[in-house]
């Protein structure tokens, strides 16, 4: 899809800037009510389904404790619930998005947290799913260890990366540098659909702590 990208909708482009946390929170405060409809209907957002499809293949135990990092309005959590997972928690930057997620009644608990700051999460999860969080910020490959810190031994992270961000900021090199610094295992990088009506593909990362 890289060769036929169209002009990016301003509603998406604002999230590709290197916004401060408070500015990012303000974007989602304004977007929460129309977020799902715009992303899915207008932009063809299929990253949650792609990620959950991979998750189901990798995590067969439906009773496994799962953390949905950057859960937003609960798009991935809803799909996990439909797939039969029964122990799903969620964290997001935006209280307004968390309110939408809570209304789905698929999460055991939800709380506000900023991945770029200190997140006090105990390592009680068999898997972390992180959809729609990683994109255009050069610090993001170096935040992966925070996801790994939430895991039980042997646990894994399934995370998506916006394909435009993947190319624009050189995720391949940054991810290699993060691996060298933090010694995690990148098991696979797979091509996925992402924002299909915007001509934007994506990457799906499967990551584990090294034994």
C-alpha positions in Angstrom: 0.0 0.0 0.0 3.0 2.3 0.4 2.9 3.3 -3.2 -0.7 4.5 -3.4 -1.1 6.4 -0.2 -3.6 9.2 -0.3 -3.6 12.5 1.6 -4.1 11.6 5.3 -7.3 12.8 6.9 -6.6 15.7 9.4 -8.3 13.7 12.2 -5.6 11.0 11.8 -2.7 13.4 11.0 -3.1 15.2 14.3 -2.2 11.9 16.1 1.0 11.5 14.0 2.5 14.6 15.5 4.7 14.4 18.6 2.1 15.7 21.0 2.6 16.2 24.7 0.6 13.9 26.9 -2.0 16.6 27.9 -2.4 17.5 24.2 -2.9 13.9 23.3 -5.4 13.5 26.1 -7.3 16.5 24.8 -7.5 15.0 21.3 -9.2 11.9 22.6 -11.5 13.9 24.9 -12.9 15.6 21.8 -12.9 12.4 19.7 -14.3 9.9 22.1 -18.0 10.1 21.0 -17.3 9.6 17.3 -14.1 7.6 17.5 -15.4 4.2 16.7 -17.7 5.2 13.9 -15.1 7.4 12.2 -12.2 4.9 12.5 -14.2 1.9 11.3 -16.7 3.3 8.8 -14.7 6.2 7.4 -11.1 5.0 7.7 -11.5 1.3 7.4 -9.7 0.5 10.7 -9.2 -3.2 11.0 -6.1 -3.3 13.2 -8.1 -4.6 16.2 -9.5 -7.5 14.3 -6.0 -8.4 12.8 -4.4 -8.2 16.3 -7.1 -10.4 17.9 -7.0 -12.9 15.1 -3.2 -13.3 15.9 -3.9 -13.3 19.6 -6.3 -16.2 19.4 -3.7 -18.3 17.5 -1.0 -17.5 20.1 -3.0 -17.6 23.3 -5.4 -20.6 23.3 -6.2 -20.4 27.0 -9.4 -18.3 27.2 -9.0 -17.9 31.0 -5.5 -16.3 30.6 -5.3 -12.9 32.3 -4.9 -10.3 29.5 -4.0 -6.6 29.6 -5.3 -4.4 26.8 -2.8 -1.5 26.9 -4.1 1.6 25.3 -7.5 0.1 25.2 -9.3 3.2 24.0 -13.0 2.7 23.6 -12.6 -1.1 23.9 -12.5 -2.2 20.2 -9.9 -5.0 20.9 -11.4 -5.9 24.3 -14.8 -6.4 22.7 -13.3 -8.7 20.1 -11.4 -10.6 22.8 -14.6 -11.0 24.8 -16.4 -12.3 21.7 -13.5 -14.8 21.2 -14.2 -16.2 24.7 -11.5 -14.5 26.9 -12.8 -13.9 30.4 -10.1 -12.1 32.3 -9.4 -8.8 30.4 -8.1 -5.6 32.0 -7.5 -2.3 30.3 -5.4 0.9 30.6 -5.8 4.1 28.6 -4.6 7.7 28.6 -8.1 9.2 28.2 -10.9 9.1 30.9 -13.5 9.7 28.1 -12.3 6.7 26.1 -12.2 4.6 29.3 -15.8 5.5 29.9 -16.8 4.1 26.5 -14.8 1.0 27.2 -16.5 0.5 30.6 -19.9 0.6 29.0 -19.1 -2.6 27.0 -18.9 -4.6 30.3 -16.1 -6.8 28.9 -13.3 -5.6 31.2 -12.7 -6.7 34.8 -11.1 -3.4 35.6 -10.0 -0.3 33.8 -7.7 2.5 34.9 -6.0 5.6 33.5 -2.4 5.4 32.6 0.3 7.0 30.4 2.7 4.6 28.8 5.3 7.3 28.6 5.2 7.8 32.4 5.5 5.3 35.3 2.7 2.7 35.2 2.3 0.7 38.3 1.2 -2.7 37.0 2.0 -6.0 38.6 3.4 -8.8 36.4 0.2 -10.9 36.5 -0.7 -11.1 32.8 -0.1 -14.0 30.5 -0.4 -11.6 27.5 -0.5 -7.9 26.6 -2.3 -6.7 23.5 -1.5 -3.2 22.4 -3.5 -1.9 19.3 -3.3 1.5 17.7 -0.8 2.9 20.2 2.5 2.7 18.2 2.9 5.0 15.3 5.0 8.1 14.7 6.9 8.8 17.9 10.5 7.8 18.0 10.4 6.9 21.7 7.8 4.2 21.2 10.1 1.3 20.3 11.7 2.0 23.6 8.5 1.7 25.5 8.1 -2.0 24.7 9.9 -3.1 27.9 7.0 -1.5 29.9 4.6 -3.9 28.2 6.9 -6.8 29.0 7.1 -5.7 32.7 3.4 -6.6 33.0 3.9 -10.2 32.0 4.2 -13.5 33.9 7.2 -15.7 32.9 6.6 -17.0 29.4 4.1 -14.3 28.5 3.9 -12.4 25.3 3.1 -9.1 23.7 1.0 -8.6 20.6 1.3 -5.0 19.3 0.4 -3.2 16.1 2.4 -0.4 14.5 0.9 2.0 12.0 2.6 1.3 8.7 3.1 4.9 7.8 4.8 5.5 11.1 6.8 2.3 10.6 8.3 3.9 7.4 8.3 7.5 8.4 10.4 7.2 11.5 12.4 4.1 10.7 10.9 1.6 13.1 13.2 -1.2 11.9 16.3 0.5 13.1 14.8 1.8 16.3 13.4 -1.6 17.2 16.8 -3.2 16.7 18.3 -0.6 19.0 15.6 -1.2 21.6 16.2 -4.9 21.4 19.9 -4.5 22.0 19.3 -2.2 25.0 16.5 -4.3 26.6 17.2 -7.8 25.4 13.7 -8.9 24.4 12.9 -11.4 21.7 11.1 -10.2 18.6 9.4 -13.4 17.5 7.8 -12.1 14.4 6.9 -9.0 12.4 3.9 -9.6 10.1 2.1 -7.4 7.6 -1.5 -6.6 8.4 -4.3 -4.4 7.2 -4.7 -1.2 9.3 -6.6 1.8 7.9 -7.7 0.4 4.7 -9.7 3.3 3.4 -6.7 5.6 4.0 -4.3 3.3 2.1 -2.3 2.7 5.3 -1.1 -0.8 6.1 0.4 -2.0 9.4 2.8 -4.3 11.2 2.0 -6.8 13.9 4.8 -7.5 16.4 5.0 -10.6 18.6 7.4 -10.1 21.4 8.6 -12.1 24.4 11.1 -11.7 27.2 14.2 -13.7 26.6 14.4 -16.7 29.0 
